[in-house]
Amino acid sequence: MKNWKMLILLFGPWLTFFVLGKQSFKKYLPTSVFSSLLIAIISEFAKSYKWWKVKTPLVPKLATDLTFVFGLFLPLNQWIFKLTYQKLWLYVVSNIVSDYLFAYPLTTLAEKFNIYKMKNMSRMQLFFLSLFVAFLNYLYQRFIIDSLPTNRKEKSLV
């Protein structure tokens, strides 16, 4: 089973949802799915422009690597929103730190463990791309999800 690392990266982070809580999971799920869609679109570009190469993807013919889109980024988005949402400065700082860690030391580790390799995109470009996705996520949660009638009703009851 040569994909054991990818399976751990896919399913391991989901175990944290038991601690996250049902209410937070439901509240931030639309934004996490939106973010996963963005990352899937970016992955399509990454394959075309050879930005990076996933060494042993779970589904080799698919440009989007499910391991990262649904295994790492979706739970991470849930946690960042739960811990920082409506505290913009904390959200920004958290994303700068997590995106820096992803772009530099974690990418280096991933390359060392033959998970993926950066090709035609620098780590700095990856860092700024990740920050851009975080910015879009925040806008989506703030102006789309929070402005839905069901969410406005919840806020008025509190």
N, C-alpha and C positions, 0 to 999 in steps of 0.2 A: 504494500500500500504506500505508494510514493507521495500521495497527496495528504498525508497525515498532518503536516504543518498547516496546510490550507484549511483542513477541516477544523482544526483547533482554532484558527483565526476566525473562521466563520461562526462556529457555535459557542466558543468560549465566552465572548462578550455578552451573549444573550443571557447568560446565567446571572448577570448583574440586574436584570429586570425584576428579579424577586425582591431586591432591596429598593429599587426605584419607586415602586408603588403603582397601583393600577390607575389612579387619578392622573398622576404625572405622565404615565405612559400614554394615556388617551389624549391628554391635553397637547402633548408635543409630537404625537405620531404624524399628523399631517405635514408638519414642517420637516420631520425626519424623512418621510417618504419623498417630499419635494427635493430635499437635499440628495437623497439617493438617486433620484431621477437626474439631477444636475450632474452628479458624479458619473452616472451611466453615459450621459451625453459627452462629458469630457473624456471618458474612456474610449468612446468611438473616435474622437479626434486623436487621442493618444495612439491608437492603433494605426490610424492613417498617417500621422506625422511622426510615428515612432518616437514618442516622447519617453516611453518606458516600455519594458517588456516583462510580463509576468512569466516566471520560469515554468511553473507547473500549474496552470489554471485548472479549476475544477471542471469547467466546460471549455475545452480548447478552441472550439469554433466560435465562441462568443467573445466579442471584443470587450464587453464589460466583465470584469472579474467579480463574481458574486461574493467572493471572500471579503473584499474590501468594501463594496457597496453596502452589503447587508450584514456583514460580520463585524466590521470595525467602526465604520462611520455612522451607521444608524444608531447603535447604542451610545456612542460617544456624543452625538448630537443630543440625544435624549438627556444625558447627564449634564452636559453644558447648559442646556436650557433650564433644566430643573434647578441647578445651582446658581444660575446667574441672570435669568430672564428678568427684565424690567430694572436691571441695574446695568445700564449700558457700559459704564466704565469697566465693570467686572467682566462682562461678556467680552469686551474688546481685549482686555488683558488676558483672560483665559484662552481666547482664540489665538492671540499672538504667541503665547507660551506653547499651547498644544500644537499649533501649526509649525512652529519652529522645531519642536521636538520631533514631529513627524518628518519634516523636510530634511533635517540634518542627522541627529543620532539614530533615529529609528529607520530611516532610509539606508543609512550605512549598515546597520544590523541586518536589515532585510536583504541587502546585497551580499553580505557575508554569509547568510544562511541560505542563499540561492532562492529567495522568495520572488524578488523582482529586481530589475536593474534599470537605472536611469540611462536613457540614450540621448535623445535630442532635446532634452529639457534640463536646465540646471536646477540645483536644489533651491536657489533663490527664486527662480521662476515658479517652482512647485510651491514654495512658501507663499508667494503673493497670490497664486491661483487659489490656494486653500483659504487665504484671508478673504478673497473676493467671494468665494462660495459662502463663507461664514456671514459676510455682509448681506448677501442675497437671502440667506436663511433668516436672518434677523428681520429684514424688511418683510419677508413673506409672513412670518409669525405675527409681527406687529400690525401690519396694514391689511393683510388678507384674512388670516385666521382669527385674530382678535376682533375684527370688525364684522364677523358673521353674526347674524341675529341671535343664535343660540349662545354665543360667547358674551354678547352684550347683556343678555338677560341674566346670565350667571353673575357678571360683575355687579349688576344693580342689586342683586339679592345679598351680596356680601357686605 
